[in-house]
Amino acid sequence: MAIKYPLEYEMTPKSIDAGRHWVTLSLKNIGTQDLTGLDINLNSLDAYSISVLGTGSYVSILKPNETRELPFQLSANRTGSLYVTLDGWKDGERFHWESPGIPMTVGEEVAELASLFAMTEPYSVVGERIRCEATVRGRSASEGLKLEFWADTPSGEFEELAIVETKALDVGEDAIYSAEITPDEDGLYTIYAYLYDGVRRIGREVEYVYVREA
Amino acid sequence: MSYQRAGRGNMAAKFPIEYEISPKSIRGGRTWLAISLKNVSEDALTGLNVRLNSLDTYAIDIEEDAKYLSALEPGQGEELHYQVAAQQSGGIYVSVDGRWAGEPFHWETPSRRVVVGDQVAELVSVFALSEPQPRPSEEITIEATLRGLITASGLILEFWVETPSGESINVDKTATDLLNPGEVATYKSDPFVPEERGIYVIHAYVFDDTTRIGHETDYLSIAV
């Protein structure tokens, strides 16, 4: 069980097939105070990938050291991330708790988009070239996937940076691909990497770069 | 090669579709969002599953997130309506799966932020202040930037780090100073020292009392 005080939490299983399936959320109060009037929700960080069905759960009291198991039904389309929220009362005071993202593998994709990083200092400068690196990890033998890099600029233009065809990848093998952008305005750039298997978008990662005037 | 085309009027474009999501700010509770789509290619788009997707269903939950359009002919536009349950500002995007000139295609927009209710401030960004690939045992500081939307004070800013082994560490927690509308303030966390190799997830949360009004993440790759 993972811990974010005052709760231990775990969601099982960690991988499911596409379609409608149930998962179980285990919550344990590891604090010293009663948690009461709990509105417990499982939330999706990309509803295109995974939707959570139903209204959430209500738990009237979770005493110290008490564990509850709560079922949630998912409609799963692609691998994605979920997180848990609790809104309720702790020792008579309102409180909000949430878990970090919990990855959920859906189906058997041939590869995953493991990460996207802009290889720059936190604040970049107008006119300075930035390299963005995406890591693709093989989950079964694959080749010829399509990796797209795009940038959403401060003025709202959505620019294609590069489209790459990936090389053959074995199970567990990582391959790094890069694209470059030279910002010409100050503000927040959002960099996107999309991984496609045919027309199936099987990965989406986002990175932010804040660009300042030179 | 670029698929980008300039949008006309208020519509943005990502070939082969011009699009607009409106309105950009809504009240909390149940309300509606409209998506305008226009086929700007020379071929018909058919059998379209048009989805409005939330990037945080706690913030914005879309009641029936998929609509079907049998065809969008060249030059044709359509407006679709989606009911949403909105609690906080959040990101959404549109996806379309169907056929373009008879061939299967997938299309999606970048994320767009929808402002919900009278939020007092927004969390603009969070960054780990480090070299692009820092090594273990180097001190890292996190920086978060807030922008005031209406006069706000006493918000709580929390910095958390999720380690590669899955532990959540509360790095720092601070009360913010008075923020006037449009004013920007930057806060730095106490330093933390990553000890593991792998990807750390950096979280910044802003709370107005017990309501979480902002959450942003950054990623940090710790090399050997």
Interface residues (C-beta under 8 A of the other chain):
Chain A: A2 I3 K4 Y5 N41 N43 S44 L45 D46 A47 Y48 S51 V52 Y83 T85 D87 E93 R94 F95 H96 E98 S99 P100 G101 S115 F117 A118 M119 T120 E121 P122 Y123 W150 D152 G156 E157 F158 E159 E160 L188 T190 Y192 Y196 G198 V199 R200 R201 V206 E207 Y208 Y210
Chain B: M1 S2 Y3 Q4 A12 K14 R51 N53 S54 L55 D56 T57 Y58 I62 D65 Y93 S95 D97 P104 F105 H106 E108 T109 P110 S111 V124 S125 F127 A128 L129 S130 E131 P132 Q133 E143 W160 E162 G166 E167 S168 N170 I199 V201 H203 F207 D209 T210 T211 R212 T217 D218 Y219 S221
